[in-house]
Amino acid sequence: MRLITWINSKLNKIDSIDILFVKISCLAFGIILARLIPVLTEINIWWLVILGIALAIKPLFKFFSK
């Protein structure tokens, strides 16, 4: 339980700009990865759409519940 308390204390220090920077860095990492492994760019777009929707379900459900 101490780990969760420590993480929550650290999360209270970040703001929306920090989250934006994390998202942009993940985007940059994805672009670099696609440049290094070109076969990743040949994936059908619908698989990426399905993956995006599947990964968004839990956070959206958590956001709109309660």
PDBQT receptor file of N, H, CA, C and O in Angstrom, charges set to zero:
ATOM      1  N   MET A   1       0.821  -1.197   0.000  1.00  0.00    +0.000 N 
ATOM      2  CA  MET A   1       0.000   0.000   0.000  1.00  0.00    +0.000 C 
ATOM      3  C   MET A   1       0.863   1.259   0.000  1.00  0.00    +0.000 C 
ATOM      4  O   MET A   1       0.416   2.307  -0.466  1.00  0.00    +0.000 OA
ATOM      5  N   ARG A   2       2.068   1.177   0.505  1.00  0.00    +0.000 N 
ATOM      6  H   ARG A   2       2.430   0.325   0.883  1.00  0.00    +0.000 HD
ATOM      7  CA  ARG A   2       2.926   2.354   0.531  1.00  0.00    +0.000 C 
ATOM      8  C   ARG A   2       3.257   2.838  -0.868  1.00  0.00    +0.000 C 
ATOM      9  O   ARG A   2       3.387   4.042  -1.088  1.00  0.00    +0.000 OA
ATOM     10  N   LEU A   3       3.398   1.920  -1.823  1.00  0.00    +0.000 N 
ATOM     11  H   LEU A   3       3.293   0.942  -1.644  1.00  0.00    +0.000 HD
ATOM     12  CA  LEU A   3       3.725   2.299  -3.194  1.00  0.00    +0.000 C 
ATOM     13  C   LEU A   3       2.605   3.145  -3.795  1.00  0.00    +0.000 C 
ATOM     14  O   LEU A   3       2.874   4.156  -4.444  1.00  0.00    +0.000 OA
ATOM     15  N   ILE A   4       1.377   2.750  -3.590  1.00  0.00    +0.000 N 
ATOM     16  H   ILE A   4       1.158   1.929  -3.063  1.00  0.00    +0.000 HD
ATOM     17  CA  ILE A   4       0.235   3.495  -4.134  1.00  0.00    +0.000 C 
ATOM     18  C   ILE A   4       0.157   4.879  -3.493  1.00  0.00    +0.000 C 
ATOM     19  O   ILE A   4      -0.134   5.858  -4.180  1.00  0.00    +0.000 OA
ATOM     20  N   THR A   5       0.408   4.974  -2.207  1.00  0.00    +0.000 N 
ATOM     21  H   THR A   5       0.644   4.178  -1.648  1.00  0.00    +0.000 HD
ATOM     22  CA  THR A   5       0.413   6.270  -1.524  1.00  0.00    +0.000 C 
ATOM     23  C   THR A   5       1.509   7.165  -2.087  1.00  0.00    +0.000 C 
ATOM     24  O   THR A   5       1.288   8.357  -2.298  1.00  0.00    +0.000 OA
ATOM     25  N   TRP A   6       2.679   6.605  -2.329  1.00  0.00    +0.000 N 
ATOM     26  H   TRP A   6       2.859   5.636  -2.157  1.00  0.00    +0.000 HD
ATOM     27  CA  TRP A   6       3.794   7.372  -2.884  1.00  0.00    +0.000 C 
ATOM     28  C   TRP A   6       3.466   7.869  -4.291  1.00  0.00    +0.000 C 
ATOM     29  O   TRP A   6       3.721   9.026  -4.625  1.00  0.00    +0.000 OA
ATOM     30  N   ILE A   7       2.899   6.984  -5.110  1.00  0.00    +0.000 N 
ATOM     31  H   ILE A   7       2.692   6.044  -4.839  1.00  0.00    +0.000 HD
ATOM     32  CA  ILE A   7       2.534   7.372  -6.479  1.00  0.00    +0.000 C 
ATOM     33  C   ILE A   7       1.478   8.473  -6.451  1.00  0.00    +0.000 C 
ATOM     34  O   ILE A   7       1.580   9.432  -7.217  1.00  0.00    +0.000 OA
ATOM     35  N   ASN A   8       0.474   8.363  -5.597  1.00  0.00    +0.000 N 
ATOM     36  H   ASN A   8       0.391   7.584  -4.975  1.00  0.00    +0.000 HD
ATOM     37  CA  ASN A   8      -0.564   9.388  -5.507  1.00  0.00    +0.000 C 
ATOM     38  C   ASN A   8       0.015  10.731  -5.065  1.00  0.00    +0.000 C 
ATOM     39  O   ASN A   8      -0.422  11.779  -5.540  1.00  0.00    +0.000 OA
ATOM     40  N   SER A   9       0.991  10.708  -4.163  1.00  0.00    +0.000 N 
ATOM     41  H   SER A   9       1.346   9.857  -3.778  1.00  0.00    +0.000 HD
ATOM     42  CA  SER A   9       1.603  11.968  -3.738  1.00  0.00    +0.000 C 
ATOM     43  C   SER A   9       2.380  12.608  -4.879  1.00  0.00    +0.000 C 
ATOM     44  O   SER A   9       2.423  13.834  -4.985  1.00  0.00    +0.000 OA
ATOM     45  N   LYS A  10       2.989  11.802  -5.728  1.00  0.00    +0.000 N 
ATOM     46  H   LYS A  10       2.954  10.806  -5.642  1.00  0.00    +0.000 HD
ATOM     47  CA  LYS A  10       3.707  12.347  -6.889  1.00  0.00    +0.000 C 
ATOM     48  C   LYS A  10       2.744  12.842  -7.961  1.00  0.00    +0.000 C 
ATOM     49  O   LYS A  10       3.017  13.849  -8.615  1.00  0.00    +0.000 OA
ATOM     50  N   LEU A  11       1.626  12.153  -8.152  1.00  0.00    +0.000 N 
ATOM     51  H   LEU A  11       1.405  11.335  -7.621  1.00  0.00    +0.000 HD
ATOM     52  CA  LEU A  11       0.651  12.552  -9.163  1.00  0.00    +0.000 C 
ATOM     53  C   LEU A  11      -0.028  13.873  -8.821  1.00  0.00    +0.000 C 
ATOM     54  O   LEU A  11      -0.497  14.577  -9.715  1.00  0.00    +0.000 OA
ATOM     55  N   ASN A  12      -0.084  14.210  -7.557  1.00  0.00    +0.000 N 
ATOM     56  H   ASN A  12       0.297  13.639  -6.830  1.00  0.00    +0.000 HD
ATOM     57  CA  ASN A  12      -0.695  15.476  -7.166  1.00  0.00    +0.000 C 
ATOM     58  C   ASN A  12       0.146  16.670  -7.596  1.00  0.00    +0.000 C 
ATOM     59  O   ASN A  12      -0.354  17.795  -7.630  1.00  0.00    +0.000 OA
ATOM     60  N   LYS A  13       1.414  16.445  -7.924  1.00  0.00    +0.000 N 
ATOM     61  H   LYS A  13       1.820  15.532  -7.897  1.00  0.00    +0.000 HD
ATOM     62  CA  LYS A  13       2.305  17.535  -8.297  1.00  0.00    +0.000 C 
ATOM     63  C   LYS A  13       2.243  17.889  -9.781  1.00  0.00    +0.000 C 
ATOM     64  O   LYS A  13       2.720  18.954 -10.174  1.00  0.00    +0.000 OA
ATOM     65  N   ILE A  14       1.666  17.020 -10.614  1.00  0.00    +0.000 N 
ATOM     66  H   ILE A  14       1.278  16.155 -10.295  1.00  0.00    +0.000 HD
ATOM     67  CA  ILE A  14       1.670  17.290 -12.053  1.00  0.00    +0.000 C 
ATOM     68  C   ILE A  14       0.389  18.023 -12.454  1.00  0.00    +0.000 C 
ATOM     69  O   ILE A  14      -0.650  17.902 -11.805  1.00  0.00    +0.000 OA
ATOM     70  N   ASP A  15       0.496  18.780 -13.536  1.00  0.00    +0.000 N 
ATOM     71  H   ASP A  15       1.340  18.878 -14.064  1.00  0.00    +0.000 HD
ATOM     72  CA  ASP A  15      -0.679  19.492 -14.038  1.00  0.00    +0.000 C 
ATOM     73  C   ASP A  15      -0.933  19.082 -15.484  1.00  0.00    +0.000 C 
ATOM     74  O   ASP A  15      -0.291  18.166 -15.998  1.00  0.00    +0.000 OA
ATOM     75  N   SER A  16      -1.862  19.755 -16.127  1.00  0.00    +0.000 N 
ATOM     76  H   SER A  16      -2.383  20.499 -15.709  1.00  0.00    +0.000 HD
ATOM     77  CA  SER A  16      -2.268  19.364 -17.475  1.00  0.00    +0.000 C 
ATOM     78  C   SER A  16      -1.146  19.561 -18.492  1.00  0.00    +0.000 C 
ATOM     79  O   SER A  16      -1.082  18.822 -19.475  1.00  0.00    +0.000 OA
ATOM     80  N   ILE A  17      -0.266  20.530 -18.285  1.00  0.00    +0.000 N 
ATOM     81  H   ILE A  17      -0.317  21.130 -17.487  1.00  0.00    +0.000 HD
ATOM     82  CA  ILE A  17       0.861  20.738 -19.200  1.00  0.00    +0.000 C 
ATOM     83  C   ILE A  17       1.811  19.553 -19.135  1.00  0.00    +0.000 C 
ATOM     84  O   ILE A  17       2.329  19.125 -20.167  1.00  0.00    +0.000 OA
ATOM     85  N   ASP A  18       2.051  19.011 -17.941  1.00  0.00    +0.000 N 
ATOM     86  H   ASP A  18       1.630  19.358 -17.103  1.00  0.00    +0.000 HD
ATOM     87  CA  ASP A  18       2.912  17.838 -17.809  1.00  0.00    +0.000 C 
ATOM     88  C   ASP A  18       2.321  16.635 -18.534  1.00  0.00    +0.000 C 
ATOM     89  O   ASP A  18       3.044  15.876 -19.180  1.00  0.00    +0.000 OA
ATOM     90  N   ILE A  19       1.022  16.464 -18.428  1.00  0.00    +0.000 N 
ATOM     91  H   ILE A  19       0.435  17.080 -17.903  1.00  0.00    +0.000 HD
ATOM     92  CA  ILE A  19       0.353  15.368 -19.122  1.00  0.00    +0.000 C 
ATOM     93  C   ILE A  19       0.452  15.560 -20.629  1.00  0.00    +0.000 C 
ATOM     94  O   ILE A  19       0.644  14.594 -21.367  1.00  0.00    +0.000 OA
ATOM     95  N   LEU A  20       0.320  16.804 -21.089  1.00  0.00    +0.000 N 
ATOM     96  H   LEU A  20       0.164  17.589 -20.489  1.00  0.00    +0.000 HD
ATOM     97  CA  LEU A  20       0.480  17.111 -22.506  1.00  0.00    +0.000 C 
ATOM     98  C   LEU A  20       1.879  16.738 -22.990  1.00  0.00    +0.000 C 
ATOM     99  O   LEU A  20       2.030  16.160 -24.067  1.00  0.00    +0.000 OA
ATOM    100  N   PHE A  21       2.902  17.066 -22.200  1.00  0.00    +0.000 N 
ATOM    101  H   PHE A  21       2.779  17.535 -21.325  1.00  0.00    +0.000 HD
ATOM    102  CA  PHE A  21       4.276  16.726 -22.573  1.00  0.00    +0.000 C 
ATOM    103  C   PHE A  21       4.483  15.217 -22.644  1.00  0.00    +0.000 C 
ATOM    104  O   PHE A  21       5.200  14.731 -23.519  1.00  0.00    +0.000 OA
ATOM    105  N   VAL A  22       3.865  14.476 -21.737  1.00  0.00    +0.000 N 
ATOM    106  H   VAL A  22       3.282  14.871 -21.026  1.00  0.00    +0.000 HD
ATOM    107  CA  VAL A  22       3.969  13.015 -21.774  1.00  0.00    +0.000 C 
ATOM    108  C   VAL A  22       3.323  12.477 -23.043  1.00  0.00    +0.000 C 
ATOM    109  O   VAL A  22       3.870  11.582 -23.687  1.00  0.00    +0.000 OA
ATOM    110  N   LYS A  23       2.171  13.013 -23.405  1.00  0.00    +0.000 N 
ATOM    111  H   LYS A  23       1.726  13.740 -22.882  1.00  0.00    +0.000 HD
ATOM    112  CA  LYS A  23       1.478  12.560 -24.613  1.00  0.00    +0.000 C 
ATOM    113  C   LYS A  23       2.304  12.862 -25.865  1.00  0.00    +0.000 C 
ATOM    114  O   LYS A  23       2.404  12.024 -26.762  1.00  0.00    +0.000 OA
ATOM    115  N   ILE A  24       2.892  14.053 -25.927  1.00  0.00    +0.000 N 
ATOM    116  H   ILE A  24       2.811  14.734 -25.199  1.00  0.00    +0.000 HD
ATOM    117  CA  ILE A  24       3.702  14.419 -27.085  1.00  0.00    +0.000 C 
ATOM    118  C   ILE A  24       4.953  13.550 -27.160  1.00  0.00    +0.000 C 
ATOM    119  O   ILE A  24       5.371  13.164 -28.252  1.00  0.00    +0.000 OA
ATOM    120  N   SER A  25       5.553  13.238 -26.016  1.00  0.00    +0.000 N 
ATOM    121  H   SER A  25       5.213  13.551 -25.129  1.00  0.00    +0.000 HD
ATOM    122  CA  SER A  25       6.732  12.377 -26.040  1.00  0.00    +0.000 C 
ATOM    123  C   SER A  25       6.373  10.962 -26.490  1.00  0.00    +0.000 C 
ATOM    124  O   SER A  25       7.162  10.318 -27.181  1.00  0.00    +0.000 OA
ATOM    125  N   CYS A  26       5.204  10.476 -26.110  1.00  0.00    +0.000 N 
ATOM    126  H   CYS A  26       4.563  10.999 -25.548  1.00  0.00    +0.000 HD
ATOM    127  CA  CYS A  26       4.758   9.159 -26.585  1.00  0.00    +0.000 C 
ATOM    128  C   CYS A  26       4.517   9.177 -28.091  1.00  0.00    +0.000 C 
ATOM    129  O   CYS A  26       4.838   8.212 -28.785  1.00  0.00    +0.000 OA
ATOM    130  N   LEU A  27       3.957  10.264 -28.593  1.00  0.00    +0.000 N 
ATOM    131  H   LEU A  27       3.697  11.048 -28.029  1.00  0.00    +0.000 HD
ATOM    132  CA  LEU A  27       3.753  10.411 -30.029  1.00  0.00    +0.000 C 
ATOM    133  C   LEU A  27       5.088  10.418 -30.761  1.00  0.00    +0.000 C 
ATOM    134  O   LEU A  27       5.235   9.758 -31.789  1.00  0.00    +0.000 OA
ATOM    135  N   ALA A  28       6.057  11.158 -30.238  1.00  0.00    +0.000 N 
ATOM    136  H   ALA A  28       5.937  11.694 -29.403  1.00  0.00    +0.000 HD
ATOM    137  CA  ALA A  28       7.384  11.211 -30.859  1.00  0.00    +0.000 C 
ATOM    138  C   ALA A  28       8.046   9.837 -30.838  1.00  0.00    +0.000 C 
ATOM    139  O   ALA A  28       8.678   9.438 -31.816  1.00  0.00    +0.000 OA
ATOM    140  N   PHE A  29       7.905   9.111 -29.727  1.00  0.00    +0.000 N 
ATOM    141  H   PHE A  29       7.391   9.435 -28.933  1.00  0.00    +0.000 HD
ATOM    142  CA  PHE A  29       8.464   7.764 -29.643  1.00  0.00    +0.000 C 
ATOM    143  C   PHE A  29       7.820   6.850 -30.674  1.00  0.00    +0.000 C 
ATOM    144  O   PHE A  29       8.505   6.032 -31.289  1.00  0.00    +0.000 OA
ATOM    145  N   GLY A  30       6.516   6.977 -30.870  1.00  0.00    +0.000 N 
ATOM    146  H   GLY A  30       5.959   7.641 -30.371  1.00  0.00    +0.000 HD
ATOM    147  CA  GLY A  30       5.824   6.166 -31.874  1.00  0.00    +0.000 C 
ATOM    148  C   GLY A  30       6.294   6.473 -33.282  1.00  0.00    +0.000 C 
ATOM    149  O   GLY A  30       6.443   5.568 -34.103  1.00  0.00    +0.000 OA
ATOM    150  N   ILE A  31       6.529   7.750 -33.564  1.00  0.00    +0.000 N 
ATOM    151  H   ILE A  31       6.408   8.485 -32.897  1.00  0.00    +0.000 HD
ATOM    152  CA  ILE A  31       7.029   8.125 -34.884  1.00  0.00    +0.000 C 
ATOM    153  C   ILE A  31       8.436   7.579 -35.102  1.00  0.00    +0.000 C 
ATOM    154  O   ILE A  31       8.742   7.063 -36.176  1.00  0.00    +0.000 OA
ATOM    155  N   ILE A  32       9.287   7.688 -34.094  1.00  0.00    +0.000 N 
ATOM    156  H   ILE A  32       9.038   8.107 -33.220  1.00  0.00    +0.000 HD
ATOM    157  CA  ILE A  32      10.640   7.139 -34.198  1.00  0.00    +0.000 C 
ATOM    158  C   ILE A  32      10.590   5.635 -34.408  1.00  0.00    +0.000 C 
ATOM    159  O   ILE A  32      11.333   5.093 -35.226  1.00  0.00    +0.000 OA
ATOM    160  N   LEU A  33       9.720   4.965 -33.675  1.00  0.00    +0.000 N 
ATOM    161  H   LEU A  33       9.116   5.405 -33.010  1.00  0.00    +0.000 HD
ATOM    162  CA  LEU A  33       9.586   3.515 -33.808  1.00  0.00    +0.000 C 
ATOM    163  C   LEU A  33       9.114   3.132 -35.211  1.00  0.00    +0.000 C 
ATOM    164  O   LEU A  33       9.592   2.151 -35.781  1.00  0.00    +0.000 OA
ATOM    165  N   ALA A  34       8.188   3.896 -35.763  1.00  0.00    +0.000 N 
ATOM    166  H   ALA A  34       7.800   4.693 -35.300  1.00  0.00    +0.000 HD
ATOM    167  CA  ALA A  34       7.701   3.625 -37.115  1.00  0.00    +0.000 C 
ATOM    168  C   ALA A  34       8.791   3.868 -38.154  1.00  0.00    +0.000 C 
ATOM    169  O   ALA A  34       8.839   3.179 -39.174  1.00  0.00    +0.000 OA
ATOM    170  N   ARG A  35       9.659   4.834 -37.906  1.00  0.00    +0.000 N 
ATOM    171  H   ARG A  35       9.620   5.394 -37.079  1.00  0.00    +0.000 HD
ATOM    172  CA  ARG A  35      10.756   5.086 -38.840  1.00  0.00    +0.000 C 
ATOM    173  C   ARG A  35      11.808   3.979 -38.769  1.00  0.00    +0.000 C 
ATOM    174  O   ARG A  35      12.405   3.619 -39.784  1.00  0.00    +0.000 OA
ATOM    175  N   LEU A  36      12.033   3.443 -37.569  1.00  0.00    +0.000 N 
ATOM    176  H   LEU A  36      11.549   3.736 -36.745  1.00  0.00    +0.000 HD
ATOM    177  CA  LEU A  36      13.034   2.388 -37.405  1.00  0.00    +0.000 C 
ATOM    178  C   LEU A  36      12.535   1.034 -37.893  1.00  0.00    +0.000 C 
ATOM    179  O   LEU A  36      13.316   0.217 -38.380  1.00  0.00    +0.000 OA
ATOM    180  N   ILE A  37      11.221   0.797 -37.762  1.00  0.00    +0.000 N 
ATOM    181  H   ILE A  37      10.586   1.461 -37.366  1.00  0.00    +0.000 HD
ATOM    182  CA  ILE A  37      10.619  -0.471 -38.176  1.00  0.00    +0.000 C 
ATOM    183  C   ILE A  37       9.503  -0.156 -39.178  1.00  0.00    +0.000 C 
ATOM    184  O   ILE A  37       8.339  -0.041 -38.792  1.00  0.00    +0.000 OA
ATOM    185  N   PRO A  38       9.852  -0.015 -40.466  1.00  0.00    +0.000 N 
ATOM    186  CA  PRO A  38       8.862   0.426 -41.465  1.00  0.00    +0.000 C 
ATOM    187  C   PRO A  38       7.668  -0.496 -41.628  1.00  0.00    +0.000 C 
ATOM    188  O   PRO A  38       6.618  -0.052 -42.093  1.00  0.00    +0.000 OA
ATOM    189  N   VAL A  39       7.794  -1.767 -41.261  1.00  0.00    +0.000 N 
ATOM    190  H   VAL A  39       8.647  -2.127 -40.883  1.00  0.00    +0.000 HD
ATOM    191  CA  VAL A  39       6.663  -2.680 -41.418  1.00  0.00    +0.000 C 
ATOM    192  C   VAL A  39       5.488  -2.255 -40.532  1.00  0.00    +0.000 C 
ATOM    193  O   VAL A  39       4.352  -2.652 -40.793  1.00  0.00    +0.000 OA
ATOM    194  N   LEU A  40       5.740  -1.458 -39.493  1.00  0.00    +0.000 N 
ATOM    195  H   LEU A  40       6.663  -1.135 -39.281  1.00  0.00    +0.000 HD
ATOM    196  CA  LEU A  40       4.662  -0.981 -38.629  1.00  0.00    +0.000 C 
ATOM    197  C   LEU A  40       3.722  -0.030 -39.370  1.00  0.00    +0.000 C 
ATOM    198  O   LEU A  40       2.546   0.077 -39.021  1.00  0.00    +0.000 OA
ATOM    199  N   THR A  41       4.229   0.654 -40.379  1.00  0.00    +0.000 N 
ATOM    200  H   THR A  41       5.184   0.567 -40.663  1.00  0.00    +0.000 HD
ATOM    201  CA  THR A  41       3.379   1.587 -41.121  1.00  0.00    +0.000 C 
ATOM    202  C   THR A  41       2.476   0.874 -42.121  1.00  0.00    +0.000 C 
ATOM    203  O   THR A  41       1.588   1.493 -42.707  1.00  0.00    +0.000 OA
ATOM    204  N   GLU A  42       2.696  -0.410 -42.316  1.00  0.00    +0.000 N 
ATOM    205  H   GLU A  42       3.417  -0.913 -41.840  1.00  0.00    +0.000 HD
ATOM    206  CA  GLU A  42       1.884  -1.179 -43.256  1.00  0.00    +0.000 C 
ATOM    207  C   GLU A  42       0.685  -1.848 -42.596  1.00  0.00    +0.000 C 
ATOM    208  O   GLU A  42      -0.067  -2.566 -43.255  1.00  0.00    +0.000 OA
ATOM    209  N   ILE A  43       0.502  -1.614 -41.291  1.00  0.00    +0.000 N 
ATOM    210  H   ILE A  43       1.113  -1.030 -40.756  1.00  0.00    +0.000 HD
ATOM    211  CA  ILE A  43      -0.631  -2.201 -40.575  1.00  0.00    +0.000 C 
ATOM    212  C   ILE A  43      -1.917  -1.537 -41.067  1.00  0.00    +0.000 C 
ATOM    213  O   ILE A  43      -1.971  -0.321 -41.250  1.00  0.00    +0.000 OA
ATOM    214  N   ASN A  44      -2.937  -2.343 -41.274  1.00  0.00    +0.000 N 
ATOM    215  H   ASN A  44      -2.894  -3.330 -41.125  1.00  0.00    +0.000 HD
ATOM    216  CA  ASN A  44      -4.231  -1.833 -41.733  1.00  0.00    +0.000 C 
ATOM    217  C   ASN A  44      -4.777  -0.834 -40.714  1.00  0.00    +0.000 C 
ATOM    218  O   ASN A  44      -4.714  -1.079 -39.509  1.00  0.00    +0.000 OA
ATOM    219  N   ILE A  45      -5.304   0.271 -41.184  1.00  0.00    +0.000 N 
ATOM    220  H   ILE A  45      -5.355   0.470 -42.163  1.00  0.00    +0.000 HD
ATOM    221  CA  ILE A  45      -5.792   1.343 -40.324  1.00  0.00    +0.000 C 
ATOM    222  C   ILE A  45      -6.909   0.877 -39.390  1.00  0.00    +0.000 C 
ATOM    223  O   ILE A  45      -7.043   1.394 -38.281  1.00  0.00    +0.000 OA
ATOM    224  N   TRP A  46      -7.704  -0.087 -39.825  1.00  0.00    +0.000 N 
ATOM    225  H   TRP A  46      -7.596  -0.507 -40.726  1.00  0.00    +0.000 HD
ATOM    226  CA  TRP A  46      -8.821  -0.543 -38.992  1.00  0.00    +0.000 C 
ATOM    227  C   TRP A  46      -8.352  -1.283 -37.749  1.00  0.00    +0.000 C 
ATOM    228  O   TRP A  46      -9.027  -1.246 -36.720  1.00  0.00    +0.000 OA
ATOM    229  N   TRP A  47      -7.213  -1.952 -37.825  1.00  0.00    +0.000 N 
ATOM    230  H   TRP A  47      -6.664  -1.982 -38.660  1.00  0.00    +0.000 HD
ATOM    231  CA  TRP A  47      -6.659  -2.583 -36.618  1.00  0.00    +0.000 C 
ATOM    232  C   TRP A  47      -6.267  -1.508 -35.600  1.00  0.00    +0.000 C 
ATOM    233  O   TRP A  47      -6.439  -1.697 -34.396  1.00  0.00    +0.000 OA
ATOM    234  N   LEU A  48      -5.746  -0.397 -36.081  1.00  0.00    +0.000 N 
ATOM    235  H   LEU A  48      -5.606  -0.243 -37.059  1.00  0.00    +0.000 HD
ATOM    236  CA  LEU A  48      -5.373   0.689 -35.177  1.00  0.00    +0.000 C 
ATOM    237  C   LEU A  48      -6.603   1.365 -34.586  1.00  0.00    +0.000 C 
ATOM    238  O   LEU A  48      -6.591   1.772 -33.424  1.00  0.00    +0.000 OA
ATOM    239  N   VAL A  49      -7.664   1.487 -35.378  1.00  0.00    +0.000 N 
ATOM    240  H   VAL A  49      -7.674   1.157 -36.321  1.00  0.00    +0.000 HD
ATOM    241  CA  VAL A  49      -8.911   2.067 -34.873  1.00  0.00    +0.000 C 
ATOM    242  C   VAL A  49      -9.500   1.169 -33.786  1.00  0.00    +0.000 C 
ATOM    243  O   VAL A  49      -9.925   1.659 -32.740  1.00  0.00    +0.000 OA
ATOM    244  N   ILE A  50      -9.528  -0.128 -34.026  1.00  0.00    +0.000 N 
ATOM    245  H   ILE A  50      -9.183  -0.526 -34.876  1.00  0.00    +0.000 HD
ATOM    246  CA  ILE A  50     -10.049  -1.082 -33.037  1.00  0.00    +0.000 C 
ATOM    247  C   ILE A  50      -9.213  -1.046 -31.767  1.00  0.00    +0.000 C 
ATOM    248  O   ILE A  50      -9.754  -1.073 -30.661  1.00  0.00    +0.000 OA
ATOM    249  N   LEU A  51      -7.898  -0.985 -31.923  1.00  0.00    +0.000 N 
ATOM    250  H   LEU A  51      -7.458  -0.963 -32.822  1.00  0.00    +0.000 HD
ATOM    251  CA  LEU A  51      -7.009  -0.913 -30.764  1.00  0.00    +0.000 C 
ATOM    252  C   LEU A  51      -7.250   0.373 -29.977  1.00  0.00    +0.000 C 
ATOM    253  O   LEU A  51      -7.299   0.349 -28.748  1.00  0.00    +0.000 OA
ATOM    254  N   GLY A  52      -7.400   1.490 -30.677  1.00  0.00    +0.000 N 
ATOM    255  H   GLY A  52      -7.361   1.510 -31.676  1.00  0.00    +0.000 HD
ATOM    256  CA  GLY A  52      -7.658   2.768 -30.007  1.00  0.00    +0.000 C 
ATOM    257  C   GLY A  52      -8.957   2.770 -29.233  1.00  0.00    +0.000 C 
ATOM    258  O   GLY A  52      -9.013   3.253 -28.102  1.00  0.00    +0.000 OA
ATOM    259  N   ILE A  53      -9.999   2.231 -29.837  1.00  0.00    +0.000 N 
ATOM    260  H   ILE A  53      -9.952   1.838 -30.755  1.00  0.00    +0.000 HD
ATOM    261  CA  ILE A  53     -11.296   2.154 -29.149  1.00  0.00    +0.000 C 
ATOM    262  C   ILE A  53     -11.224   1.225 -27.946  1.00  0.00    +0.000 C 
ATOM    263  O   ILE A  53     -11.747   1.538 -26.877  1.00  0.00    +0.000 OA
ATOM    264  N   ALA A  54     -10.572   0.079 -28.128  1.00  0.00    +0.000 N 
ATOM    265  H   ALA A  54     -10.147  -0.176 -28.996  1.00  0.00    +0.000 HD
ATOM    266  CA  ALA A  54     -10.460  -0.883 -27.028  1.00  0.00    +0.000 C 
ATOM    267  C   ALA A  54      -9.680  -0.291 -25.853  1.00  0.00    +0.000 C 
ATOM    268  O   ALA A  54     -10.031  -0.519 -24.695  1.00  0.00    +0.000 OA
ATOM    269  N   LEU A  55      -8.631   0.460 -26.146  1.00  0.00    +0.000 N 
ATOM    270  H   LEU A  55      -8.346   0.645 -27.087  1.00  0.00    +0.000 HD
ATOM    271  CA  LEU A  55      -7.842   1.056 -25.073  1.00  0.00    +0.000 C 
ATOM    272  C   LEU A  55      -8.527   2.255 -24.431  1.00  0.00    +0.000 C 
ATOM    273  O   LEU A  55      -8.186   2.627 -23.308  1.00  0.00    +0.000 OA
ATOM    274  N   ALA A  56      -9.481   2.866 -25.119  1.00  0.00    +0.000 N 
ATOM    275  H   ALA A  56      -9.758   2.564 -26.032  1.00  0.00    +0.000 HD
ATOM    276  CA  ALA A  56     -10.171   4.036 -24.581  1.00  0.00    +0.000 C 
ATOM    277  C   ALA A  56     -11.397   3.676 -23.749  1.00  0.00    +0.000 C 
ATOM    278  O   ALA A  56     -11.915   4.527 -23.025  1.00  0.00    +0.000 OA
ATOM    279  N   ILE A  57     -11.865   2.448 -23.835  1.00  0.00    +0.000 N 
ATOM    280  H   ILE A  57     -11.444   1.757 -24.422  1.00  0.00    +0.000 HD
ATOM    281  CA  ILE A  57     -13.109   2.076 -23.155  1.00  0.00    +0.000 C 
ATOM    282  C   ILE A  57     -13.000   2.230 -21.641  1.00  0.00    +0.000 C 
ATOM    283  O   ILE A  57     -13.860   2.865 -21.029  1.00  0.00    +0.000 OA
ATOM    284  N   LYS A  58     -11.975   1.670 -21.031  1.00  0.00    +0.000 N 
ATOM    285  H   LYS A  58     -11.277   1.155 -21.528  1.00  0.00    +0.000 HD
ATOM    286  CA  LYS A  58     -11.864   1.714 -19.568  1.00  0.00    +0.000 C 
ATOM    287  C   LYS A  58     -11.720   3.137 -19.035  1.00  0.00    +0.000 C 
ATOM    288  O   LYS A  58     -12.444   3.502 -18.109  1.00  0.00    +0.000 OA
ATOM    289  N   PRO A  59     -10.807   3.968 -19.583  1.00  0.00    +0.000 N 
ATOM    290  CA  PRO A  59     -10.729   5.334 -19.054  1.00  0.00    +0.000 C 
ATOM    291  C   PRO A  59     -12.014   6.130 -19.254  1.00  0.00    +0.000 C 
ATOM    292  O   PRO A  59     -12.403   6.894 -18.370  1.00  0.00    +0.000 OA
ATOM    293  N   LEU A  60     -12.681   5.970 -20.394  1.00  0.00    +0.000 N 
ATOM    294  H   LEU A  60     -12.366   5.349 -21.112  1.00  0.00    +0.000 HD
ATOM    295  CA  LEU A  60     -13.929   6.687 -20.622  1.00  0.00    +0.000 C 
ATOM    296  C   LEU A  60     -15.024   6.219 -19.667  1.00  0.00    +0.000 C 
ATOM    297  O   LEU A  60     -15.794   7.027 -19.149  1.00  0.00    +0.000 OA
ATOM    298  N   PHE A  61     -15.084   4.923 -19.443  1.00  0.00    +0.000 N 
ATOM    299  H   PHE A  61     -14.458   4.267 -19.864  1.00  0.00    +0.000 HD
ATOM    300  CA  PHE A  61     -16.077   4.378 -18.513  1.00  0.00    +0.000 C 
ATOM    301  C   PHE A  61     -15.811   4.915 -17.103  1.00  0.00    +0.000 C 
ATOM    302  O   PHE A  61     -16.741   5.301 -16.394  1.00  0.00    +0.000 OA
ATOM    303  N   LYS A  62     -14.543   4.935 -16.706  1.00  0.00    +0.000 N 
ATOM    304  H   LYS A  62     -13.788   4.621 -17.282  1.00  0.00    +0.000 HD
ATOM    305  CA  LYS A  62     -14.181   5.426 -15.384  1.00  0.00    +0.000 C 
ATOM    306  C   LYS A  62     -14.484   6.919 -15.254  1.00  0.00    +0.000 C 
ATOM    307  O   LYS A  62     -14.918   7.376 -14.197  1.00  0.00    +0.000 OA
ATOM    308  N   PHE A  63     -14.255   7.681 -16.332  1.00  0.00    +0.000 N 
ATOM    309  H   PHE A  63     -13.902   7.310 -17.191  1.00  0.00    +0.000 HD
ATOM    310  CA  PHE A  63     -14.490   9.123 -16.308  1.00  0.00    +0.000 C 
ATOM    311  C   PHE A  63     -15.975   9.447 -16.175  1.00  0.00    +0.000 C 
ATOM    312  O   PHE A  63     -16.344  10.349 -15.423  1.00  0.00    +0.000 OA
ATOM    313  N   PHE A  64     -16.830   8.725 -16.893  1.00  0.00    +0.000 N 
ATOM    314  H   PHE A  64     -16.531   7.992 -17.504  1.00  0.00    +0.000 HD
ATOM    315  CA  PHE A  64     -18.247   9.046 -16.898  1.00  0.00    +0.000 C 
ATOM    316  C   PHE A  64     -19.050   8.314 -15.829  1.00  0.00    +0.000 C 
ATOM    317  O   PHE A  64     -20.244   8.579 -15.691  1.00  0.00    +0.000 OA
ATOM    318  N   SER A  65     -18.447   7.409 -15.072  1.00  0.00    +0.000 N 
ATOM    319  H   SER A  65     -17.477   7.194 -15.185  1.00  0.00    +0.000 HD
ATOM    320  CA  SER A  65     -19.182   6.726 -14.009  1.00  0.00    +0.000 C 
ATOM    321  C   SER A  65     -19.111   7.536 -12.723  1.00  0.00    +0.000 C 
ATOM    322  O   SER A  65     -18.251   8.404 -12.566  1.00  0.00    +0.000 OA
ATOM    323  N   LYS A  66     -20.012   7.246 -11.821  1.00  0.00    +0.000 N 
ATOM    324  H   LYS A  66     -20.710   6.542 -11.949  1.00  0.00    +0.000 HD
ATOM    325  CA  LYS A  66     -20.142   7.890 -10.503  1.00  0.00    +0.000 C 
ATOM    326  C   LYS A  66     -20.542   9.266 -10.688  1.00  0.00    +0.000 C 
ATOM    327  O   LYS A  66     -20.711   9.997  -9.711  1.00  0.00    +0.000 OA
TER     328      LYS A  66
